[in-house]
């Protein structure tokens, strides 16, 4: 295990294609990153659970244990919030939704430019290293503790991906105001903006978790303006 580089980062690369792994590893190490490597899902999961990485770069198709299963186990069983960048050969919206639902923070479609991979890593690391203030955010019957990252609605604890929690933090702090798509993307990913499906996919997964099981939605799309988190029923009752 290499010592963590505070300026760049400690990366776990889980990729069974040796050529891709060597290309990515050599580039990142030249750029000042420390890189650990696993060629199969079982080894990758063991390293990800046992160590503290800045980002896990995880291939979707792996021997032993597929990338989706590695990500699910990392989130649900190990309770690790390490940012995960998924590498996939599939470019459909459904495939991206499945990856994000499993707990991935971002994805990159093969073949990719290694410079884009590095840019995505920098954005994830910057986001994850930002100091988190101790704050209890509440909208309607939903509460988020920003220190413990515990999210509940109507007394039920909910499990949301790290990017999903970041999204909720932004929207809950601004509630009931509308936040533009551009402002959300820049707050989460900085200047390295994702493709057009990424934010939409994360919002889709958020709605599935925080709204679908409950009587009324809190997350609302405001056409041509952005998104807002609000208890509309309470607003209507207060106005009448």
N, C-alpha and C positions, 0 to 999 in steps of 0.2 A: 504494500500500500504506500503510495507516494504521499508526502506531506501536502496538506491542503494549501492552495495558493489563494490568498484572500483577494488578490487583485483580479484574478481570472476565475478559477473555480475548479472543483473536483467533480469530474464527470464519470458516470458509469455508462459504458457503451455495451449494449447487449445486441450482438449482431453475428449471425452465423456465416455470412459471406465474408471470407477472409480479405478479399480485395477491397470491399467497401470499408471494412473495419480498419485495415491498414491505412487507407487514404484518409479517413476521418481522424483516426488516432494521431497520425503523423502531423496533420494540419493543426489540430488542436494543441498538441504539445509544442509545436513551433510558436504558437500564439500565447504560450504561457499557462495553458491548462494542464492539470494532472488528470490522467485518464486510467481508469481501471476497465478491464475487458472481460466479458463472458461470451461464450459461443453457443450457449443453450439457455433455455428458460429457467431450468432448475438452478443452475449456477448463478444466473443473473438475479433471481429472486433472493437467493441466499445472501449475495453481496449487498443487494439493495436494503434488505432487512437488517443486516449486521453492521452497516456503516452509514455515515452521514454524508450524503452526496448533495451537491448543489443542483444537479439535474441528472435524471436517468434518461438516456437515449435508447429507446426500446423498439426493436424490429417487431413487426406484427407476426411474421411467420418464423417460428423458431422450433428446433427439435426439443423434445422432452416436455416442454410446456410452452404453449403459444403465448405471444405477447399480451393478448387480451386477458388471459388467465393470470399471467404474472402481474399485470396492472390491477386486476380485481383483488387478488390476494394481498398485494401491497397496501391497497386502500382499506379493504374491509376486514382483513384478518390481522395484518401487522399494524394498521392504523397509522401508516406513514404518509405524510403530506408532501414528500419530496416531489418537486415538479417532474412530470414525465412528458417527454417529447416522443411521440410515436412515429416510426417510419413505416410507411405502407406503400404497396404497389397499386393500391386501389384508390380511385379518385372520385367515387360516387358519394353523394351526400349521405346515403344510408351507411356506407362503410365508415365515414367520418363520425356520424352520430353514434355508432356502436363503440368506436374508440373513445370518444368523449364520455359516453355513458359508463364505460369501464373505469374511468378515472383519469384519463389522459388530459393534459393541459393544452397541448398543441399537437399538430401533426404535420408531417412533411412527406410529400409524395415522391417516390422514386421514379425516375432518376432525379437527383437534386444537385444543386451547386453547393459545395462544401462551405462557401462563404455565406450562403443563406442559412445553412444549418448553424453556423457560428453566430449569426445575427439573432436567430431565434433563441439560442442558448443564452446570449447576453441579456435579452429581454426577460427571459424567465428568471435568471439569476438576480437582476436588478429588482424585479417585482418581489421575489421571495426574501431578499435581504432588507427591504424597507422595514423600518421600525414600526411595530404594531402598537398602537396606543390602547390602553385599557378602556373599553367603552362598551356600554350596553345599548344596542340599537333595537328599537321596537317599532313595528308597523302593524297595526291591527292586532291580531293574535299571534304574530310571529316575532321572535326575539333572537338576536344574534349577539353573543358575547365575543368581542373581537380579540380578547386575550386568550380565551380557551378554545375559540372557534366552535363553540357549542351553539347549534341552531335548533330552535324548537318552534313548532306551530301548534296551537291549541293543546299545549302540554306534551306533544309528541316530538321526540328527538328525531331530527332528519340528518341524513348523510349526504353531503354535497361535495363535489370536487373542489380543489383549491381555487381554481379559476371561478367556479360558481360562487364560492364564498366571497371572493374579491368583487365579483359583480354585485352581489347582494349588499356588500358594504357600501359600494358607490351609490346604489339606488336607495338604500335605506337612509343614508346620511342626507340625501337630497330630497327625500320624500316630503310632500307629494309632488315636487317639481318634476318636469320632464327633463331627462338627460339625453343628449343627442348621441347617436351611434358613434360619431367621430370622437366625442369626448370620452365615451366609455372605452373605445379601442385604444386611444392614446394613454389613458390612465393605466390600463392593464399591460399593453404591449409596447408602450413608448413609441418611438419613431419607426420601429419595424412592424408595420401593420400586417395582420394576417390576411388570408384570402377572404372573399365575401361570405363564405359558408361558416367560418369559424365562430363568430359571435352569434349568428343565428342558431347554430347547433348548440352552443352552450345555453342560450336562452330557452331553446326547446327542452333541453334536459332539466333546466331549472323549473320550468312550468310543470313538467311531469312529476317533480318531487314536491314542490312547495304549494302547488295549486290543485292538481288533478284529484288527490285524495280528499279534498276539503270542499265545503259547501259553496264557496265563492272564491274567485281569483283575486290575487293581490298584484300580480305582475301584468302590466297593460302595455300594449303597443299603441303609440300615438302616431297615426299615419303621417309620413313625411316629416316627422319631428324627432322621434326617438322613443324612449321607454320611460315608464315611471312605475314606482311601487307605491300602491295606495289601497286603503280599505274604502272602496267606492261606496259600499252600502252605508258605512258610518258617515261618510261625507254627505250623502243624500239625506240621511236621517237628520243630520245637524242643520241642513239647509231648509228643512220643511218645518 
